[in-house]
């Protein structure tokens, strides 16, 4: 349209006989593409749209005709299509990451952790989510990749140490807020769930959703079986826990005991049991708030192991020792034995951080030596897992720190996310 305006404003290039009777130029609406900006289209597509065929019967100046003659025409060229749910922002390859990081990742050693770096400063800020980030997790097979799930209905894949584009993939496959995200141990597959009453399996490398698992409840948590990535647990707002087989898309088992919304699920180390936490609001709040289940028999092995009147938004099992922890809304992390009778340790707990009703999560380091927790004061609290002593407090955000995740190789690297949508990686 700028070309047309320039052409009409200059009379020396126009035919004198047409100048008197030339009609005003017709305005054409700009083409609009949902979920896709023009900067993502190939150059030849942009060139083609800017020199489209003129409207039949309208006036064309000499200058416009001359410009059109210089541009090669590509008739019948179709614009590229966009699925509307998957956007490539950068590369998921490790080709462009920092050399010191790459060396440590490829050697699968703790060399980087022992090289003098300390978890005291922000290494990377990852900007993308427009609302609160509910969960994040490092990939075990491609440990330079971090996945995050947000209240803005999006899933981001971050190439954290890339010297190019850190935002590698954006998936908008959910129609409502995404509550949880988990990497599979087998390749670049990702499992997500959310408020649209579904769980979804994503092939990150191909950028496609391979299967959808619909439910009759908001799905708040998903968890892959530790020994079989074809199976996963899901827990939802109606208190129903299901075991799914991704090969068939059907449920294998269902676990139900009249619970409130399921807040978290976690397998024990022998994988024959799992622990669930629910938001139980009946008169006896202690009963059923934390349950240990038998996976194969679909029955609870214990349902009265936590007698405090607090809900627990997060359950995590120690990587090697026979105990699990529960993040309590009483502003502490409780410790339980994962062997019958699954007793609470009354003499030890992790304290100092705050929960204050937020879905604050905690996580063990891969070696099991440290436990990190988010906090309602925007800090990350790092504890000695064995002694419960507070090792370090890191100020991360102005708003609540929701989730924390130790790196799968470098134990001194921690990723965290906040209630205002920020994601940070500390070294």
C-alpha positions in Angstrom: 0.0 0.0 0.0 3.0 2.4 0.6 4.0 1.7 -3.0 0.5 2.7 -4.2 0.4 5.9 -2.1 3.8 7.0 -3.5 2.6 6.3 -7.0 -0.5 8.4 -6.6 1.3 11.3 -5.0 3.6 11.7 -8.0 2.0 12.9 -11.2 5.0 12.9 -13.5 4.8 9.2 -14.0 1.1 9.0 -14.7 -0.7 9.3 -18.0 -2.2 12.8 -18.4 -5.4 11.4 -19.8 -6.0 9.1 -16.9 -5.1 11.6 -14.1 -8.4 13.4 -14.4 -10.5 10.3 -14.1 -8.4 8.0 -11.9 -10.6 6.4 -9.1 -9.2 6.3 -5.6 -7.2 3.1 -4.8 -9.1 0.3 -3.3 -8.0 -0.8 0.2 -7.3 -4.5 0.8 -7.5 -6.1 4.2 -4.3 -7.5 5.5 -4.2 -11.3 5.8 -4.4 -12.5 9.4 -2.8 -15.7 10.7 -3.7 -16.9 14.2 -0.9 -18.1 16.4 1.7 -17.1 13.8 3.6 -13.9 13.2 4.8 -12.8 9.8 8.4 -13.0 11.0 8.1 -16.8 11.0 7.2 -17.1 7.3 9.9 -17.8 4.7 11.2 -14.8 2.8 9.7 -16.0 -0.5 6.2 -16.1 1.0 6.5 -12.6 2.3 7.7 -11.4 -1.1 4.8 -13.1 -2.8 2.1 -11.6 -0.6 3.6 -8.1 -1.0 3.2 -8.2 -4.8 -0.2 -9.9 -5.2 -2.2 -9.6 -8.4 -4.1 -6.3 -8.8 -7.8 -6.0 -8.5 -9.4 -6.2 -11.9 -10.6 -2.8 -13.3 -8.7 -0.5 -11.0 -6.2 2.1 -12.1 -2.5 1.1 -12.2 0.2 3.8 -12.5 3.3 3.4 -14.6 5.5 3.2 -11.5 3.4 0.4 -10.1 3.5 -1.5 -13.4 7.2 -1.1 -13.5 7.7 -2.4 -10.0 5.5 -5.4 -10.7 7.5 -6.2 -13.8 10.7 -6.5 -11.8 9.4 -9.1 -9.3 9.4 -12.7 -10.5 5.8 -14.1 -10.2 5.2 -17.5 -8.6 1.6 -18.3 -9.4 -0.3 -20.9 -7.3 2.2 -20.6 -4.5 0.5 -21.8 -1.3 1.4 -20.2 2.1 2.9 -22.6 4.7 0.5 -24.1 7.1 0.7 -23.8 10.9 -0.8 -26.3 13.3 -1.5 -23.5 15.7 -0.1 -25.5 18.6 3.6 -26.0 17.9 6.2 -23.3 17.3 9.9 -23.8 16.6 11.8 -21.0 18.3 15.3 -22.5 18.4 17.2 -25.7 18.3 17.0 -28.6 20.8 20.5 -29.7 19.9 23.4 -29.3 22.3 25.6 -27.9 19.4 25.4 -24.3 20.6 25.7 -24.6 24.4 28.6 -23.3 26.5 31.8 -25.4 26.2 32.2 -25.9 30.0 28.6 -27.1 30.3 28.8 -29.3 27.3 32.0 -31.0 28.6 30.4 -31.8 31.9 27.1 -33.0 30.3 28.8 -35.3 27.9 31.1 -36.8 30.4 28.2 -37.3 32.9 30.5 -36.2 35.7 30.4 -33.9 38.7 33.4 -32.0 37.3 31.5 -28.8 36.8 30.1 -28.9 40.3 33.6 -29.3 41.8 35.2 -26.6 39.6 34.5 -23.7 42.0 31.0 -22.8 40.9 28.5 -22.2 43.7 24.7 -21.9 43.6 24.7 -18.2 44.6 24.0 -16.4 41.4 21.6 -16.5 38.5 23.1 -18.1 35.5 20.1 -17.7 33.2 16.7 -16.0 33.2 14.2 -17.7 30.9 11.4 -15.3 29.8 8.3 -16.6 28.0 5.4 -17.5 30.2 2.9 -14.7 30.8 1.3 -16.2 33.9 2.4 -18.4 36.9 4.6 -21.4 36.1 3.2 -24.5 37.8 6.0 -27.1 37.2 9.3 -27.7 35.6 11.6 -30.6 35.0 15.0 -31.4 33.5 15.3 -34.1 30.8 17.3 -37.1 31.9 18.3 -38.1 28.3 19.0 -34.6 27.0 20.1 -32.8 30.2 20.5 -29.4 28.6 16.7 -29.2 28.0 14.3 -28.0 30.6 10.5 -28.2 30.3 8.0 -25.8 32.0 4.2 -25.8 32.3 2.2 -22.6 32.9 -1.1 -21.1 33.7 -1.0 -19.5 30.3 -1.9 -22.9 28.8 1.5 -23.3 27.2 4.5 -25.7 27.5 8.0 -24.4 26.9 11.1 -26.4 26.1 14.2 -24.4 27.0 17.7 -25.0 25.6 19.1 -23.5 28.8 22.8 -22.8 27.9 22.4 -22.2 24.2 24.4 -19.2 22.9 21.7 -18.8 20.3 17.9 -19.0 21.1 17.2 -20.5 24.5 13.4 -20.9 23.8 13.5 -24.0 21.7 9.8 -25.2 21.5 6.4 -23.8 22.5 3.4 -26.1 22.6 -0.1 -24.7 22.9 -1.9 -28.0 22.8 -3.9 -27.5 26.0 -7.0 -25.4 25.9 -6.7 -24.3 29.6 -3.9 -24.0 32.2 -1.2 -26.7 32.2 -0.7 -28.1 35.7 2.1 -30.6 35.4 4.8 -31.8 33.0 7.1 -34.8 33.1 9.8 -36.1 30.8 9.9 -39.7 29.8 13.1 -41.7 30.4 12.8 -43.1 26.9 13.7 -40.4 24.3 12.4 -36.9 23.9 8.8 -37.6 25.0 6.9 -35.3 27.3 3.7 -35.9 29.3 1.5 -33.0 30.4 -1.8 -32.4 32.0 -4.1 -29.6 32.9 -7.4 -27.9 33.5 -8.8 -29.0 30.1 -9.5 -32.5 31.7 -6.8 -34.3 29.7 -3.2 -35.6 29.7 -1.2 -35.4 26.5 1.9 -37.2 25.2 4.2 -35.1 23.1 7.1 -36.1 20.7 9.3 -33.1 21.3 11.7 -33.8 18.5 9.0 -34.1 15.9 6.8 -31.4 17.5 3.7 -33.5 17.5 1.1 -34.7 20.0 1.0 -38.4 19.8 -1.9 -39.2 22.1 -4.5 -37.6 24.2 -6.0 -39.1 27.4 -9.3 -37.6 28.2 -10.8 -37.6 31.7 -14.0 -36.5 33.5 -11.9 -34.3 35.9 -9.3 -31.6 35.9 -5.9 -33.5 35.9 -3.5 -32.0 38.4 -0.6 -34.4 38.3 1.1 -37.0 36.1 3.9 -39.5 36.9 5.7 -42.0 34.7 6.2 -45.5 36.1 10.0 -45.6 37.0 10.5 -49.0 35.3 8.1 -48.8 32.4 7.7 -45.5 30.5 4.6 -47.0 28.8 2.7 -46.5 32.0 1.8 -43.4 34.0 -0.3 -42.3 36.9 -2.7 -39.3 36.7 -4.6 -37.7 39.6 -7.4 -35.3 39.4 -10.0 -33.0 41.0 -12.5 -35.7 41.7 -10.1 -37.7 43.7 -9.6 -40.4 41.1 -6.2 -41.8 40.4 -5.7 -43.8 37.1 -2.9 -45.9 35.7 -2.7 -45.5 32.0 -1.0 -47.4 29.2 0.2 -45.0 26.5 0.3 -47.8 23.8 -3.5 -48.3 24.0 -4.6 -45.1 25.5 -6.7 -47.0 28.0 -6.6 -47.2 31.8 -5.0 -50.3 33.4 -6.0 -49.6 37.0 -8.1 -47.1 38.9 -7.6 -46.1 42.5 -10.6 -44.5 44.3 -11.4 -44.0 48.0 -13.8 -41.0 48.1 -10.9 -38.5 48.2 -10.7 -34.8 47.7 -8.7 -33.5 44.7 -5.4 -35.4 44.3 -2.5 -33.0 44.8 0.5 -35.3 44.0 1.5 -38.9 43.4 4.9 -40.5 43.8 6.2 -44.1 43.3 8.3 -45.8 46.0 11.7 -47.1 45.1 10.6 -50.7 44.6 7.7 -49.4 42.3 5.2 -51.8 43.9 3.6 -49.0 45.8 2.9 -45.4 45.3 2.0 -42.5 47.6 -0.8 -40.0 47.0 -1.7 -36.7 48.6 -5.2 -35.3 48.5 -6.9 -32.1 49.6 -9.3 -33.9 52.0 -11.9 -31.5 53.4 -14.2 -33.8 55.3 -14.6 -33.8 59.1 -11.6 -36.1 59.7 -9.0 -34.3 57.6 -6.2 -36.6 58.7 -7.7 -39.7 57.2 -6.9 -40.2 53.5 -4.8 -37.0 53.3 -1.7 -39.2 52.5 -2.3 -42.8 51.3 0.2 -45.5 50.4 -1.3 -47.7 47.6 -0.5 -51.2 46.3 -0.1 -50.7 42.5 -1.3 -54.1 41.4 -4.1 -54.7 43.8 -5.6 -51.2 43.8 -6.0 -51.1 47.5 -4.6 -48.7 50.2 -1.9 -50.1 52.4 -2.2 -47.2 54.8 -4.4 -44.1 55.0 -3.7 -42.7 58.5 0.0 -42.0 58.5 -0.4 -38.2 58.7 -2.6 -36.9 61.5 -1.8 -33.1 61.1 -4.7 -30.9 59.9 -2.7 -29.7 56.8 -2.8 -30.6 53.2 0.4 -31.6 51.4 0.8 -30.3 47.8 4.0 -32.3 47.1 5.3 -35.8 47.8 8.9 -36.8 46.9 10.7 -40.1 47.6 14.4 -40.1 48.4 16.4 -41.5 45.4 17.9 -44.3 47.4 16.9 -44.3 51.0 13.6 -45.9 52.2 11.7 -42.7 53.1 9.6 -40.1 51.4 8.9 -36.5 52.3 5.7 -34.4 52.1 5.5 -30.7 51.7 3.0 -29.5 54.3 0.9 -26.4 54.4 2.1 -26.2 58.0 5.2 -24.6 56.6 7.5 -27.6 57.0 8.4 -30.8 55.1 7.5 -34.0 57.0 9.5 -37.2 56.7 7.9 -40.7 56.5 9.2 -44.2 56.3 8.3 -46.0 53.0 8.3 -49.3 54.8 5.3 -50.6 56.7 3.8 -49.2 58.8 4.9 -46.0 57.0 5.4 -44.0 60.2 6.0 -40.2 60.4 9.4 -39.2 61.8 8.3 -37.1 64.8 11.9 -35.9 65.6 13.0 -34.6 62.2 11.5 -32.2 59.7 12.7 -29.5 57.3 11.7 -26.1 58.5 12.3 -22.3 57.8 10.5 -21.9 54.5 6.9 -21.0 53.9 4.0 -22.5 51.9 1.0 -20.3 52.9 -1.5 -22.2 50.7 0.5 -22.1 47.5 1.3 -25.3 45.5 5.0 -25.1 46.6 7.1 -28.1 45.6 10.4 -29.6 46.8 12.9 -32.0 45.2 15.9 -34.1 46.1 19.2 -33.8 44.3 20.0 -36.9 42.1 22.6 -38.1 44.6 20.1 -37.7 47.5 22.4 -35.5 49.5 20.3 -32.3 49.3 16.7 -31.3 49.4 15.5 -28.0 47.9 12.2 -26.3 48.4 10.4 -23.3 47.0 8.8 -20.8 49.4 6.1 -18.2 49.7 8.7 -15.6 50.4 10.2 -16.0 46.9 13.3 -17.8 48.1 14.9 -21.2 47.5 15.8 -23.2 50.6 18.4 -25.9 50.3 18.7 -28.5 53.1 21.0 -31.3 54.0 18.8 -34.2 53.3 20.2 -36.3 56.1 20.4 -33.9 58.9 17.6 -31.5 57.9 20.0 -28.6 58.4 19.4 -25.5 56.3 22.5 -25.1 54.0 21.6 -22.2 51.9 18.8 -19.6 51.3 18.7 -18.0 47.8 16.5 -15.0 47.1 15.0 -15.7 43.7 11.8 -13.8 43.2 9.5 -11.1 44.7 6.6 -13.5 44.5 6.2 -17.2 45.6 8.8 -19.7 44.3 6.6 -22.6 43.2 8.9 -25.3 42.0 12.6 -26.2 42.1 14.5 -28.9 40.2 18.1 -30.1 40.7 19.9 -30.8 37.4 20.2 -34.4 36.5 24.1 -34.3 36.2 25.4 -31.1 37.8 24.2 -31.2 41.4 25.0 -27.5 42.0 22.6 -26.3 39.3 19.0 -25.6 40.3 16.1 -24.5 38.1 13.2 -22.7 39.7 10.0 -21.0 38.7 7.7 -18.4 40.2 4.1 -17.3 40.6 4.6 -14.4 38.3 5.9 -16.5 35.4 9.7 -16.2 35.8 12.1 -19.1 35.4 15.7 -18.9 36.6 18.6 -21.3 36.6 21.2 -20.9 39.4 24.7 -22.2 39.4 
